[in-house]
Amino acid sequence: MKKSTPSTRTYKCEECRDSLWIPGENGMIRCQCFERERIKRLWDRAGLNPEHQTRTVETFQEWNRTSKLAKRVAIEYIRDFESIQNTRHNSVAFIGQVGSGKTHLSISIALNLLERGIGTVYMPYRDEIMKLKQNMMDEVVYQRSIDTFKKAKVLLIDDLFKGDFNKFQGKETMNESSVRIVFEIINYRYLNNLPIIVSSEYNADKLLDADEAIGSRIIEMTKNYLVEIEGRENNYRLRR
């Protein structure tokens, strides 16, 4: 009679053996890895697999005083996060000049937090705002979708308000439905001291022009870690 050999299968999560469920006091409950896998799927859906990303603060190339400042702020935010995460000023923003490395640093911070087990959701603004608008007529789907961004432990909004400023009869106008959605997300996070990581090609004045309630909340939340970048000399892509 053949002897059975013990299984040598390895699991990504030894606690639940990849079932996503573990015993609780009143029955089976979701394993902690369930949330990790859910967030990873959100990153994958946005076209960024966090396990295959090489963008780190260390790989960010400094080329002038402004880029050095931006990198220093990113390092300080990562270092300080655990002590500030539940305070009013618990967020970070890189805003202004295109091509200045804002997205690189923002994603680097988010990946660092993910590695430390802090659920950080990536929101590529233009793609996700469009999906939210498409779901606005279905209250159940809309609330489920927007809650992903409202209630994440940390939220990275990449390219905030990209494409939302339009000119009409010589005047610049803002997309009203975008403002309503963004205010819902930002205000919830502001009231509940939930951190945000923001990148935007618009400076502080422009964010206030878009909507003062949104802009002022972002500026207050990122007060100690706000990098505003001005001038084409800070566009890395134009370097020769």
C-alpha positions as CSV (number, residue, x, y, z in Angstrom):
1,M,0.0,0.0,0.0
2,K,1.3,3.4,-1.1
3,K,2.1,5.8,1.7
4,S,0.6,9.3,1.4
5,T,3.2,12.1,1.5
6,P,2.5,15.4,3.2
7,S,1.5,18.3,1.0
8,T,4.3,20.6,0.0
9,R,2.0,23.3,-1.4
10,T,2.9,26.8,-0.4
11,Y,0.3,29.6,0.1
12,K,0.5,33.3,-0.4
13,C,-1.3,33.6,3.0
14,E,-0.5,30.8,5.4
15,E,-3.2,32.0,7.8
16,C,-6.2,31.3,5.6
17,R,-4.4,29.1,3.0
18,D,-5.6,31.5,0.3
19,S,-9.3,30.8,1.1
20,L,-9.7,34.4,2.2
21,W,-11.6,33.2,5.3
22,I,-10.5,32.5,8.9
23,P,-12.5,31.4,12.0
24,G,-13.9,34.2,14.1
25,E,-15.8,34.4,17.4
26,N,-19.2,34.1,15.6
27,G,-18.2,32.1,12.6
28,M,-16.0,32.6,9.5
29,I,-14.6,36.1,8.9
30,R,-12.6,37.6,6.1
31,C,-8.9,37.2,6.4
32,Q,-6.7,40.3,6.4
33,C,-5.3,39.2,3.0
34,F,-8.7,39.7,1.4
35,E,-8.3,43.5,1.7
36,R,-4.8,43.3,0.4
37,E,-5.9,41.3,-2.7
38,R,-8.8,43.7,-3.3
39,I,-6.5,46.7,-3.3
40,K,-4.0,44.9,-5.5
41,R,-6.8,44.2,-8.0
42,L,-7.7,47.9,-8.0
43,W,-4.1,48.7,-8.9
44,D,-4.0,46.1,-11.6
45,R,-7.2,47.5,-13.0
46,A,-5.5,50.8,-13.3
47,G,-2.6,49.2,-15.2
48,L,-0.1,49.2,-12.4
49,N,0.9,45.9,-10.7
50,P,2.3,47.0,-7.3
51,E,4.4,43.9,-7.2
52,H,6.2,44.8,-10.4
53,Q,6.7,48.5,-9.9
54,T,10.3,49.8,-9.8
55,R,9.4,53.4,-8.9
56,T,10.8,54.2,-5.5
57,V,11.9,57.4,-3.8
58,E,15.5,56.2,-4.2
59,T,15.2,55.9,-8.0
60,F,13.8,59.4,-8.3
61,Q,16.5,61.5,-10.0
62,E,17.3,64.9,-8.6
63,W,18.4,67.5,-11.2
64,N,17.9,70.9,-9.5
65,R,16.9,72.5,-6.2
66,T,13.2,71.9,-6.7
67,S,13.5,68.2,-7.5
68,K,15.7,67.8,-4.4
69,L,13.0,69.5,-2.3
70,A,10.3,67.3,-3.7
71,K,12.3,64.2,-3.0
72,R,13.1,65.4,0.6
73,V,9.4,66.0,1.3
74,A,8.5,62.5,0.0
75,I,11.2,60.9,2.3
76,E,10.0,63.0,5.3
77,Y,6.4,62.0,4.7
78,I,7.2,58.3,4.5
79,R,9.3,58.6,7.7
80,D,6.6,60.6,9.6
81,F,3.5,58.7,8.4
82,E,2.8,56.6,11.4
83,S,3.0,59.5,13.8
84,I,0.8,61.8,11.7
85,Q,-1.7,59.5,10.0
86,N,-4.6,60.3,12.4
87,T,-4.0,64.1,12.5
88,R,-5.5,66.9,10.5
89,H,-2.2,67.4,8.6
90,N,-1.6,63.8,7.5
91,S,-1.4,64.2,3.7
92,V,1.0,65.1,1.0
93,A,0.7,66.8,-2.4
94,F,2.9,67.5,-5.4
95,I,1.3,70.1,-7.6
96,G,2.2,72.4,-10.5
97,Q,4.5,72.0,-13.4
98,V,4.0,69.0,-15.7
99,G,6.9,66.6,-16.2
100,S,8.4,67.4,-12.8
101,G,8.2,63.9,-11.3
102,K,5.0,64.3,-9.3
103,T,3.5,61.0,-10.3
104,H,6.8,59.1,-9.7
105,L,7.0,60.4,-6.1
106,S,3.3,60.0,-5.4
107,I,3.3,56.4,-6.5
108,S,6.6,55.7,-4.7
109,I,5.0,56.9,-1.4
110,A,1.9,54.8,-2.0
111,L,4.0,51.6,-2.8
112,N,6.0,52.2,0.4
113,L,2.8,52.3,2.5
114,L,1.5,49.2,0.7
115,E,4.6,47.3,1.6
116,R,4.1,48.3,5.2
117,G,0.6,46.7,5.1
118,I,-1.3,50.1,4.9
119,G,-4.2,49.8,2.5
120,T,-3.5,52.4,-0.1
121,V,-5.8,52.8,-3.1
122,Y,-4.6,54.2,-6.4
123,M,-7.1,56.5,-8.2
124,P,-5.9,57.6,-11.7
125,Y,-8.2,60.6,-11.8
126,R,-9.4,60.8,-15.4
127,D,-10.3,57.1,-15.7
128,E,-12.0,56.8,-12.4
129,I,-13.9,60.0,-12.5
130,M,-15.4,59.0,-15.8
131,K,-16.5,55.6,-14.4
132,L,-18.1,57.3,-11.4
133,K,-20.0,59.6,-13.6
134,Q,-21.3,56.7,-15.7
135,N,-22.6,55.0,-12.5
136,M,-24.3,58.1,-11.0
137,M,-27.7,57.0,-12.1
138,D,-27.4,53.7,-10.3
139,E,-27.2,54.7,-6.6
140,V,-26.1,51.3,-5.3
141,V,-23.3,50.9,-7.8
142,Y,-22.3,54.5,-7.4
143,Q,-22.0,54.3,-3.7
144,R,-20.1,51.1,-3.8
145,S,-17.7,52.6,-6.3
146,I,-17.1,55.9,-4.5
147,D,-16.8,54.3,-1.1
148,T,-13.6,52.6,-2.4
149,F,-12.1,56.1,-2.6
150,K,-13.8,57.7,0.3
151,K,-13.0,55.0,2.9
152,A,-9.6,53.7,1.8
153,K,-7.0,53.9,4.6
154,V,-4.9,56.1,2.2
155,L,-6.0,57.4,-1.2
156,L,-3.6,58.4,-4.0
157,I,-5.3,60.7,-6.5
158,D,-3.1,61.0,-9.5
159,D,-3.6,64.0,-11.9
160,L,-6.4,65.6,-9.9
161,F,-8.8,67.7,-12.2
162,K,-6.9,66.7,-15.3
163,G,-9.1,67.8,-18.3
164,D,-11.8,69.4,-16.1
165,F,-11.1,73.0,-16.9
166,N,-12.9,74.2,-20.1
167,K,-13.2,77.5,-21.9
168,F,-16.7,78.7,-22.8
169,Q,-17.3,82.1,-24.5
170,G,-13.9,83.2,-23.4
171,K,-14.3,82.2,-19.8
172,E,-12.8,79.2,-18.0
173,T,-15.3,76.9,-16.4
174,M,-15.1,73.8,-14.3
175,N,-16.9,70.5,-14.8
176,E,-19.6,70.6,-12.2
177,S,-20.2,66.9,-11.9
178,S,-16.5,66.3,-11.3
179,V,-16.5,68.9,-8.5
180,R,-19.5,67.2,-6.8
181,I,-17.8,63.8,-6.9
182,V,-14.4,65.1,-5.8
183,F,-16.0,67.1,-3.0
184,E,-17.8,64.0,-1.7
185,I,-14.5,62.1,-1.6
186,I,-12.3,64.8,-0.2
187,N,-14.8,66.1,2.4
188,Y,-15.4,62.6,3.8
189,R,-11.7,62.0,4.1
190,Y,-11.2,65.5,5.6
191,L,-13.9,64.9,8.3
192,N,-12.5,61.5,9.1
193,N,-8.8,62.3,9.1
194,L,-8.1,59.9,6.3
195,P,-4.8,60.7,4.5
196,I,-4.5,61.6,0.8
197,I,-1.6,61.6,-1.6
198,V,-2.3,64.1,-4.4
199,S,-0.6,64.9,-7.7
200,S,-2.0,67.6,-10.0
201,E,-0.7,69.9,-12.8
202,Y,-2.6,72.7,-11.2
203,N,-1.0,74.9,-8.5
204,A,-2.7,75.9,-5.2
205,D,-4.5,79.0,-6.7
206,K,-5.8,76.9,-9.5
207,L,-7.1,74.2,-7.2
208,L,-8.9,77.0,-5.2
209,D,-10.3,78.3,-8.5
210,A,-11.7,74.9,-9.3
211,D,-13.5,74.8,-6.1
212,E,-12.5,76.6,-2.9
213,A,-14.1,74.1,-0.6
214,I,-12.0,71.3,-2.2
215,G,-8.9,73.3,-2.7
216,S,-8.8,74.7,0.9
217,R,-9.3,71.2,2.4
218,I,-6.5,69.7,0.3
219,I,-4.2,72.6,1.2
220,E,-5.0,72.2,4.9
221,M,-4.5,68.5,4.9
222,T,-1.2,68.7,3.1
223,K,0.0,71.8,5.0
224,N,3.3,70.3,6.2
225,Y,4.0,68.2,3.0
226,L,2.9,70.4,0.1
227,V,5.3,70.9,-2.8
228,E,4.3,73.5,-5.4
229,I,6.4,73.4,-8.5
230,E,6.5,76.3,-11.0
231,G,8.4,76.9,-14.2
232,R,9.4,74.8,-17.3
233,E,12.9,74.5,-16.0
234,N,11.4,71.9,-13.7
235,N,10.1,69.8,-16.5
236,Y,12.4,66.8,-16.6
237,R,11.2,65.8,-20.1
238,L,12.6,69.0,-21.5
239,R,16.1,68.5,-20.2
240,R,18.8,68.3,-22.9
